[in-house]
Structures are given as C-alpha cells and as structure tokens.
Amino acid sequence: MIAAWPALALAGVTTVGPGTYRPLYPVEGVDPTVPVAAFGLDETPVTVAEYAVFVAGHPEWRRDRVSRLFADEGYLTDWATAEAPGEGLLADAPVTRVSWFAARAYCRERGARLPTESEWELAAAGRADGTMSEAELAQVLAWYGRPTPPRHPSVGGPPNGWGARDLHDLVWEWVEDFNASLVSVDNREQSGADRVAFCGAGALGAADRDDYAAFMRVAFRSSLRATTTTRNLGFRCASEVP
C-alpha cells in the first residue's frame, strides 16, 4: 500500500443513500425500482495528481509497461512521459485515458472499489428516489452536447444533494458493472434480468422515454471494453459504509 495519499483522496468522501435506482429498462414482472444501500463515494473524480502517485508506486501501470490485456494503446497517452503527466495537464483535473482494469487497481490500492451502475446513478440523481427534475436533466444534456475541452478543468464543482461533485459536467466515469447495460438492435437476444437495455424500438420499453441523458449513458457504457481508454473517461472510487 502507498503510505500517504494526497488529501483529496482521503478527505473527499461523502455518503450516498440509502435510496432507490430506477433502471432505464425495468424487467417485466419485477419491481421497477432497485434498492441501493448506503455507501461511500469520492466527492470528486480521481485527479491526475492522485493517479500519478499510484503509478509512481506501481510502475506496472506505467504506459510503457502496462499489458495490452489491461489497457489499450491510448492509455495515459496525454501524459508528457511514462512517469509524469507534465505541465500540459492540470494536477487537480480528472485523470482520463484510464482503463477499467486500471481504475479497479487504483481503487483496490485504496481499500475501495468502483461504484456499481445503480450506485453511480443514485449518486448522480442527487436524491433518494433516484429522479431528477426537468431543469436538472436539461443541464445534463447541455453538458453532453458540449465537445471535450483541449484540457480538462479542475474538479470541485457545486455539490449535489448527496454532496457529490462533477458527476455530470467534467468526464464520463467507469462503473464496476459497466457492461451490464447491454445494447442490442433486437431485444429478443436477451431475456430476464440480463435484458437491461436495448436501443432502436427498445426505447418504447423504457421507464422514462424523456430521459435522453440516461439513454446516452447506457449507449456509452455498452460501447466500452474493459481495456478502453478515452480522453473523456475517468473514474471515482466507492467504499462500504460501516
């Protein structure tokens, strides 16, 4: 274990829940809400500086040493060198170009984990019933419609109802079960609990057809592989509440 993490990694944790998550595609005959127990969540995404500490302590996660089994060729390519981010990135900006495997490894080193999809969605909603107002949904869509900036700004935006920040306005984020939201052109390819989501005519089965932001998140997550890295995909860690 790394002896001393930056303060933000330890101090910036808030409690989310308990509450309920409303899957975009409820399974027929099953309660459309999913109970979510209380859990700890980083207030902000993991930053460039925090991840640099991790890489320094675990050189197997340097971009020149990481196995292609765990990260694609885009892994940390925005860093100045294999060892350090350099001046081109803000130290307190969210780290991106990190794979699911790498994000999990970082969280494990902290004694934490990635949040599940239901946990992340509950946190992002900002309230216990897992819903957002029309005005809030409009703000989320406005961010989704903006191009990724050349350099990500610092973390630390306004807190939502749970005290979590930057869930919608900086980067997309990894969740533990990112591939649970299966997108298919034909819902007959899936059945039962595995039929979480699908596109095309499947929109007719959505719990809330007006929540276009949720459609976008399902589509994005379903496009990912565990080795995927992109310049607008980061992560934050979750933990159990004693």
Sequence and secondary structure as in RCSB ss.txt:
>XXXX:A:sequence
MIAAWPALALAGVTTVGPGTYRPLYPVEGVDPTVPVAAFGLDETPVTVAEYAVFVAGHPEWRRDRVSRLFADEGY
LTDWATAEAPGEGLLADAPVTRVSWFAARAYCRERGARLPTESEWELAAAGRADGTMSEAELAQVLAWYGRPTPP
RHPSVGGPPNGWGARDLHDLVWEWVEDFNASLVSVDNREQSGADRVAFCGAGALGAADRDDYAAFMRVAFRSSLR
ATTTTRNLGFRCASEVP
>XXXX:A:secstr
  S   HHHHH EEEE SEEE  SS  TTS S EEE  EEEESS  BHHHHHHHHHH GGGSTTT  TTTS TTT
TTTSSSSS   TTS TTSB  S  HHHHHHHHHHTT B   HHHHHHHHH STT    HHHHHHHHHHHTS   S
S   S     TTS   TTTT EE  TTGGGS   S GGG  GGG     GGGGGG S TT HHHHHHHHHHHT  
TT   TTEE   EEE  
